[in-house]
Amino acid sequence: NAGVTQTPKFRILKIGQSMTLQCTQDMNHNYMYWYRQDPGMGLKLIYYSVGAGITDKGEVPNGYNVSRSTTEDFPLRLELAAPSQTSVYFCASRLQGRTTEAFFGQGTRLTVV
Amino acid sequence: DQQVKQNSPSLSVQEGRISILNCDYTNSMFDYFLWYKKYPAEGPTFLISISSIKDKNEDGRFTVFLNKSAKHLSLHIVPSQPGDSAVYFCAALRINTGTASKLTFGTGTRLQVTL
């Protein structure tokens, strides 16, 4: 049981490049989330999903896109990377119901230069 | 609008003493409050939670207290150990909103437990 797996762990992008941050979970959780953490700041919600085919914007969605074609996968797409997107990105998943805690991946550290 | 606030960016406590981490919130509709612990280069890990209908939840050395009238919660760690040194995030959760339940996080408090 791997939990929540994010790839890559580190990436350097040039301004204007695009990339996809991968996230997969093997716990059959219906809720999945993408957060970013900037230095000295808390976790800000980018996008979230209640299940396959359903996504919605969080607090800071500009510059990002997501898709949820399966229960397991929730990739985050950056189309035109900007220096403001330099951050650590965390994917999380949660099971709807009595459990409240979300399980996080180890994060992707992205630098845009 | 910061709905969950942790006003102390850092805290230093001696080993064996009590650590008290504080969190304030503005939205009275939150149903659960959670504490997460984060080590460098790792994702946050769940520590303890409390339902909004309770005022205390205890799990080993960790106790969370909720004061709904003051919109305030705190995490007590007794006794503090060097391995507790980490960043602690307070988070709040609304359920049954008709859409995905969103976890809203505070900015974190860095706890350092000294020998």
Interface residues (C-beta under 8 A of the other chain):
Chain A: V4 Y31 Y33 Y35 G40 M41 G42 L43 K44 L45 Y48 S49 V50 I54 D56 G58 F90 A92 R94 Q96 T100 E101 A102 F103 F104 G105 Q106 G107
Chain B: V4 Q6 P9 Y32 L34 Y36 A41 E42 G43 P44 T45 F46 S49 F89 L93 I95 T99 A100 S101 K102 L103 T104 F105 G106 T107 G108
